[in-house]
Amino acid sequence: MQLGLEEEAKERFLKAFDSFASLNDLQILNEQRELISLINPPQKIIFRSNHASNALHLSGTLPKDHDRLLSEIDEALKVGEGALVPQRFRGF
């Protein structure tokens, strides 16, 4: 799930976590790609990144869907913002 802060909570959050650096959608996809690329479980793991707040909905079982998940992320990164769920359609 991607972090979303309501305006009244945002200032308090940023004050409490002064070293927090917000990521844009493509940076988050790169981070997800790195995470998935490093996961090689001996037993199956259900991977879900399909919350309404996410820019790209991903769903699979690792290690079986490892390559497909990476391909979906790579395609979205190649296309850019046009491959992502528009911000106005994301909710919490």
N, C-alpha and C positions, 0 to 999 in steps of 0.2 A: 504494500500500500504506500502510495506517495504521501508525503507530509503536506498537509494543508492547514493553514492557520487563519482563524478569523481575525479581523483587524484588531479587536480589543484584546486578544491573547497574544498577538504577534510581538508587540513591544516587550511584554513581560517575559516571553519565551526567549527572545534575543538577548535580553538583559541577563537572564539566568545562564544562558549558554553563549557567552560572548565569542567563543571561537567557532561557533556553528557557521558553516558555509553552505548556503542553499545551492542545490544543483538544478540545472535546467533539464528538460526531458531527455535530450540526447546524452547528456552526461550520466543520467540515471540509467539509460539503456546500456551505455558502456560499462557502468558498474555492474549491472545485472549480467552482462555478457561475461565479464571477468569471473563473477561468482559461479555461474553455471559451468564455465570452462574448467574450473578448478574442482568441481564436485565429481567424484568418481566413487559412488557408494558401493559397498559389497552387497547390500540389500536394496530393494527398491525404495525410492523416496518419491512421494507425490509432491510435485512442484506446482504451485499456483501463484500467479501474479495477475489476478483477474478482477481485482476490486474496481469498483466504479471510478475511483480516483486515478487509476493507472493510465498512463498514456498509451501503453501497448499491452493488450491482454495476452498473457501466456499461460499455457496449461500443458502439463505433461508428467510423465513418470520417468525418473532418472534411475538407472543410466539408459534405459531403452530410448527415450526421446531426446537424449543429449544433443545429437547433431541437428535434429529438426528445430529445437529451441534456439540453438545458436544461429541457424539459418534464418529463422524468423526475425531475430534481432538484427542480424547483418543486413537483411533486406530493408528493414525499417530504417536503419542507420544510413543505408545507401540512398533511399528515397528522401529521408529527412522528415520534416514536420508534417508533410502531406500524408505520411503513413500512420500518423498517430491520431488517437481520439482527440477531437477538438476540445479545448479547455472548457467551452460552454456546456459540453455534454458530460463532463466529469463531476461527480458529486460525492458526498460523504454520507 
